[in-house]
Amino acid sequence: MSERRPEGAVRRKSLFMKQLPLQIFALSGIAYLVVFHILPMFGLVMGFKNYTISSGIKGIFTSQWVGLKYFKEFFHDYQFPTLLKNTIGISLLKLVFTFPLPILFAIMLSQMPTGRFKKLTQTASYLPHFISWVIISGISYQFLSSTGIINSLLLKLGWISKPIGFLTDADKYWGLATVLDMWKETGWWAIVFLAAIMGINQEMYESAMLDGASRLQRDWYITLPSIKSTIVTVLILAIGNLFGGGLSGSNFEQSYLLGNSMNSRASSIIQTYVYTVGLANGRYSYATAVGLIQSVVSLVFVLVSNAVSKKIAGSGLF
């Protein structure tokens, strides 16, 4: 006689088969994380070894140990102060200006009457998020180069006597990177905050209006406190990715595409440095060590910002 399968196992199998499309969708996401995010972490051992590309994959584990040699080399590199200043400076500017803007924009959208204009405004605001930095850099050159549209217009109007070096002046690069990031990401992140605002009980606003609260007071005492958890979550993610680029996700594309020999003292960051020494110069172990330093610092930022948020605001990411 064959053994009867436990009723609970049969029920779980039946439930799994009913949810098979969703299970496949979830398992695909897990497989993506394992293949592209977890397995490559084994390669971090290269940062502690004298690895060369001729050694092949096996060489990652058989190459000679050098300990913290490459970490010390990076900290003593003459470019280190400039790279650190640019990486933190650009990211802080983006955090200060691009983090509050989506919140304000979401509040404005929530108060607009439903109609075509509101839909058009929301659609137009988040479409730049889907434009790659390659295309944006091309548009920037068309508009901001010395012979671009803006300089040509200002010269014709007589407002300037010579072209402004938007793309060549190192003193203007940080501002340029921040403005482009604000234009590209404000509408996208506003969707997150707008969704949180839509979940607020409307009776709270009606009661506040009966009590004579102004629109600004309703936003300050109802809207912002109600979406506090969303704000804290996004802020922690932005701080955790401070070395990477904050809400935009990466400073690399901007610095690589808009950076040049004339503005390099302001556009060179740790990520472009890793690319140069790793792929261009073939120093894979050194580049791995530098990238690992950035990842560890980002992890520390996440943990610290989460702890501070829990202590001050009473909520955190985990």
Order of alpha helices (4+ residues) and beta strands (2+ residues): alpha-alpha-alpha-alpha-alpha-alpha-alpha-alpha-alpha-alpha-alpha-alpha-alpha-alpha-alpha-alpha-alpha
